[in-house]
């Protein structure tokens, strides 16, 4: 049985795994598996040791009841179900912050508290919020899931082609997000949306400066229209390692720096592989397809990409460290597909994107 299947069975039964929970047979399988496979290169998905292969197994459980999960959860890949358990870790929050800082998408909370017209997820303590309108909505809390949801659903800058460039017209509303009411900075959702769009477009961006009166007239003439391009959002998921086994390979801002330096625009598996691995092995004589060559080189040096053993960790901590630090070559090759599956699981397969 695959380690992800065993962990999912364990988590579905215990909900919040800790070392104090009773160790049932599935848990013992998981512990035995991770303790005896930690030094084995992850060239393919790991399965349980043969010494336990004849032991009885439990059928895969259904996903925990949650309004955030799609109705198709029962048919989802167990690996993606495990991915969904790890999206709200503080580590992911730090990666989103790194990316927001790098793209100049952070704003001061003192400004937010002074100008926000509506506050959600808080009692409003410390906020002026004189106007109960959608002019500036500030959202507090909800973790990485809420931040991603806002990136998908909040109003966006409108982008139009004009004279060989992409003209950026300001949104008719502003959305900001902070991890807690005590945060000193907030993420400007529209700016982060636009920053990720810039990473996937070939034309030059030109910001259009308008007066308030002109903005009002512009919005009335051209209502907001959202696109269906998922690539900026999926690139953000990969850059921040959201639910993906690449947490030790890079920081989010480092990935975007490489993406920019390599002048990539198309969000594809080969481009993602190249952005991850090109600087890992020095200068290679290019032979054939670069992404394939890099994966082969990664396979040869897989022993260099192994997490340190966590002897005193709980089961969920151990699983996070061992299975989400460094990917196997197969996992690297299909990171974009895996991110897409996770996005579909969390938000549904049909979502009108703002970015």
C-alpha positions in Angstrom: 0.0 0.0 0.0 1.3 3.5 -0.9 2.4 5.7 2.0 -0.1 8.4 1.1 -2.9 5.9 1.2 -1.8 4.7 4.7 -1.5 8.3 6.0 -4.9 9.2 4.6 -6.5 6.2 6.3 -4.8 7.2 9.5 -5.7 10.9 9.3 -9.4 10.1 8.3 -9.7 8.0 11.4 -7.8 10.3 13.9 -8.6 13.7 12.3 -5.7 15.3 14.1 -2.9 12.8 14.3 -0.6 13.1 17.3 1.8 10.8 19.0 -0.7 10.4 21.8 -3.3 8.8 19.6 -3.8 5.0 19.8 -1.5 3.3 17.3 -3.8 1.1 15.3 -2.6 -1.3 12.6 -2.7 1.2 9.8 -0.6 3.6 11.9 1.9 0.8 12.6 2.1 0.2 8.8 2.8 3.9 8.2 5.5 4.1 10.9 7.1 0.9 9.7 7.1 2.2 6.1 8.6 5.6 6.8 11.2 4.3 9.2 12.4 1.7 6.7 12.2 3.7 3.5 13.7 7.1 4.6 17.1 6.4 2.8 15.5 4.9 -0.3 15.6 7.3 -3.4 12.0 8.3 -4.3 12.3 7.3 -7.9 8.7 6.2 -7.9 5.8 6.3 -5.4 6.8 4.2 -2.4 4.8 1.2 -1.3 4.6 -0.7 1.9 7.5 -3.2 2.6 6.9 -6.7 1.4 6.9 -8.0 5.0 3.6 -6.3 5.5 2.1 -7.0 2.0 0.0 -9.9 3.2 -1.6 -7.9 6.0 -5.2 -6.9 5.8 -5.9 -3.3 4.6 -8.8 -0.9 5.1 -10.7 0.5 2.1 -10.0 4.1 1.2 -12.1 6.4 3.3 -14.1 9.2 1.9 -12.9 12.8 2.4 -13.8 14.5 5.7 -17.1 16.4 5.5 -16.2 20.0 4.6 -18.0 22.7 2.6 -14.6 23.5 0.9 -14.2 20.1 -0.7 -15.7 19.2 -4.1 -18.5 16.6 -4.4 -16.1 14.5 -6.5 -13.8 14.0 -3.5 -14.5 10.2 -3.2 -12.8 9.7 -6.6 -9.8 11.9 -6.0 -6.3 10.6 -6.0 -5.2 9.8 -2.4 -2.0 11.8 -2.9 -4.0 14.9 -3.7 -6.2 14.3 -0.7 -3.0 14.2 1.5 -1.8 17.4 -0.3 -5.0 19.1 0.9 -4.2 18.4 4.5 -1.0 20.4 4.3 -2.0 23.7 2.6 -2.6 25.7 5.8 0.8 25.3 7.5 2.6 28.3 8.8 5.4 27.4 6.4 3.0 28.1 3.4 2.0 31.4 4.9 5.7 32.4 5.0 6.0 31.5 1.3 3.0 33.5 0.3 4.4 36.4 2.3 7.8 36.0 0.5 6.1 36.1 -2.9 3.9 39.1 -1.9 7.0 41.0 -0.6 9.0 40.2 -3.8 6.2 41.4 -6.1 5.5 44.6 -4.0 2.0 43.3 -3.1 2.3 44.1 0.6 0.6 47.1 2.2 0.9 48.5 5.8 -1.9 47.5 8.1 -2.1 51.0 9.5 -3.2 52.2 6.0 -5.7 49.3 5.8 -7.2 50.1 9.2 -7.6 53.7 8.2 -9.2 53.2 4.7 -11.0 49.8 4.7 -14.7 50.2 4.1 -15.7 46.8 5.3 -14.0 44.1 7.4 -14.6 40.4 7.3 -13.4 37.7 9.7 -12.9 40.1 12.6 -14.9 42.1 15.1 -13.4 45.2 13.5 -11.3 46.2 16.4 -8.8 48.9 15.4 -10.5 49.5 12.0 -12.1 52.8 11.1 -14.4 51.3 8.4 -16.6 54.4 8.1 -18.2 53.2 4.8 -20.0 49.9 4.7 -19.4 49.2 1.1 -17.3 47.1 -1.3 -14.9 49.9 -2.1 -12.2 48.3 0.1 -12.8 44.9 1.7 -10.3 43.7 4.2 -10.4 40.0 5.2 -8.8 38.7 8.4 -7.8 35.1 9.0 -8.8 31.9 7.3 -5.2 30.7 6.5 -3.8 29.9 3.1 -7.1 28.5 1.9 -8.8 31.9 2.4 -6.0 33.7 0.7 -6.1 31.4 -2.3 -9.9 31.8 -2.5 -9.6 35.5 -2.6 -7.0 35.3 -5.4 -9.6 33.3 -7.4 -12.8 35.3 -6.6 -11.9 38.9 -5.8 -12.3 41.6 -8.4 -9.3 42.1 -10.6 -7.5 44.7 -12.7 -8.8 44.7 -16.2 -6.1 44.1 -18.8 -6.6 45.1 -22.5 -4.4 45.0 -25.5 -3.5 48.5 -26.7 -0.7 49.6 -29.2 1.4 46.5 -28.7 1.2 46.6 -24.9 -1.2 45.4 -22.2 -3.0 48.3 -20.7 -3.9 47.8 -17.0 -7.0 49.5 -15.8 -7.6 49.7 -12.0 -10.2 47.5 -10.4 -13.4 49.1 -9.1 -12.7 47.7 -5.6 -9.7 46.7 -3.4 -9.3 43.5 -1.4 -6.7 43.1 1.2 -5.9 40.1 3.4 -4.1 39.6 6.7 -3.3 36.3 8.5 -4.6 37.8 11.8 -5.9 41.0 13.3 -2.4 41.6 14.8 -0.6 41.4 11.5 1.6 44.4 10.7 1.2 44.0 7.0 -1.5 42.9 4.6 -1.5 41.3 1.1 -3.0 43.5 -1.6 -4.9 40.8 -3.5 -5.3 42.8 -6.8 -1.6 43.6 -6.9 -0.6 40.0 -6.3 -3.1 38.9 -9.0 -1.5 41.3 -11.4 2.0 40.4 -10.5 1.3 36.7 -11.3 -0.4 37.7 -14.6 2.8 39.6 -15.6 4.7 36.4 -15.1 2.6 34.6 -17.8 2.2 37.4 -20.5 4.6 38.4 -23.2 3.5 42.0 -23.8 4.6 45.0 -21.9 2.3 46.2 -19.1 1.3 49.8 -19.0 -0.7 51.1 -16.0 -3.4 53.5 -16.8 -3.8 56.4 -14.3 -7.3 57.8 -14.1 -9.0 60.3 -11.8 -11.8 59.0 -9.5 -14.4 60.5 -11.8 -12.8 59.0 -14.8 -12.6 55.6 -13.1 -16.3 55.7 -12.3 -17.1 56.4 -15.9 -14.7 53.8 -17.1 -16.3 51.1 -14.9 -19.8 52.0 -16.1 -18.7 51.7 -19.8 -16.7 48.5 -19.3 -18.1 46.1 -16.6 -15.5 43.8 -15.0 -15.0 40.7 -17.0 -13.0 37.8 -15.5 -10.9 35.5 -17.6 -10.6 31.8 -17.4 -6.8 31.6 -17.6 -5.6 29.4 -14.7 -1.9 29.6 -15.4 -1.1 32.6 -13.1 -2.9 31.0 -10.2 -1.2 27.6 -10.8 2.2 29.3 -11.1 1.6 30.8 -7.7 0.7 27.4 -6.2 4.0 26.0 -7.5 6.1 29.0 -6.5 4.7 28.7 -2.9 4.8 24.9 -2.9 1.1 24.8 -1.9 0.5 21.2 -1.1 3.4 20.1 -3.3 6.5 18.0 -2.2 9.1 20.7 -3.1 9.4 22.6 0.2 13.2 22.2 0.5 14.1 23.0 -3.1 13.6 26.8 -3.0 11.8 29.8 -1.5 8.9 31.3 -3.4 10.7 34.5 -4.3 13.7 32.5 -5.5 11.5 30.5 -7.9 9.9 33.6 -9.4 13.4 35.2 -9.7 14.5 32.2 -11.7 11.3 32.2 -13.8 12.0 35.9 -14.7 15.7 35.3 -15.3 14.9 32.5 -17.7 12.3 34.6 -19.4 9.6 31.9 -19.1 6.0 32.8 -19.7 4.2 29.6 -20.6 3.3 27.6 -17.5 4.2 24.1 -18.6 5.7 21.1 -17.0 9.1 21.5 -18.8 9.4 25.1 -17.8 8.6 24.3 -14.2 11.2 21.5 -14.2 13.8 23.8 -15.7 13.1 26.5 -13.2 13.5 24.1 -10.3 16.6 22.3 -11.4 18.7 24.4 -13.8 20.9 25.9 -11.1 21.4 22.6 -9.1 24.1 20.9 -11.1 26.3 23.7 -12.5 26.7 24.2 -16.2 25.6 21.1 -18.2 26.3 20.5 -21.8 22.9 20.7 -23.4 21.9 17.5 -25.0 18.4 17.2 -26.4 15.5 18.5 -24.3 16.8 20.4 -21.3 14.0 19.5 -18.8 14.5 15.8 -19.6 18.3 16.0 -19.2 17.8 17.8 -15.8 15.5 15.1 -14.6 18.1 12.5 -15.5 20.8 14.4 -13.7 18.5 14.8 -10.7 17.9 11.0 -10.6 21.7 10.4 -10.6 22.2 12.7 -7.6 19.0 11.8 -5.7 20.9 11.0 -2.6 21.8 14.7 -2.2 18.1 15.5 -2.0 17.1 13.6 1.2 15.5 15.1 4.3 17.0 14.7 7.7 15.5 12.0 9.9 13.0 13.2 12.5 13.2 10.6 15.2 11.0 12.4 17.8 8.3 13.7 15.4 4.7 12.8 15.4 3.3 10.8 12.6 2.0 13.8 10.7 5.2 15.8 11.3 7.3 12.9 10.1 5.2 12.4 7.0 5.4 16.1 6.2 9.1 16.2 6.5 9.8 12.9 4.7 7.3 13.1 1.8 7.0 16.9 1.2 10.7 18.1 1.4 12.1 16.8 -1.9 10.3 15.3 -4.8 11.0 12.2 -6.8 11.8 12.7 -10.5 8.3 11.5 -11.4 6.8 14.0 -9.0 8.8 16.8 -10.5 7.7 15.8 -14.0 4.0 16.1 -13.0 3.9 19.0 -10.6 1.6 21.1 -12.7 -0.9 18.3 -13.1 -0.8 17.7 -9.3 -1.3 21.4 -8.5 -4.2 21.5 -11.0 -5.8 18.5 -9.2 -5.4 20.1 -5.8 -7.0 23.3 -7.1 -9.9 21.4 -8.5 -10.3 19.5 -5.2 -10.4 22.6 -3.1 -12.3 25.0 -5.4 -14.1 22.9 -7.9 -13.2 22.2 -11.5 -15.1 25.2 -12.9 -14.0 28.4 -11.4 -13.9 31.8 -13.0 -10.5 33.2 -12.2 -9.8 36.8 -11.5 -6.1 36.5 -12.6 
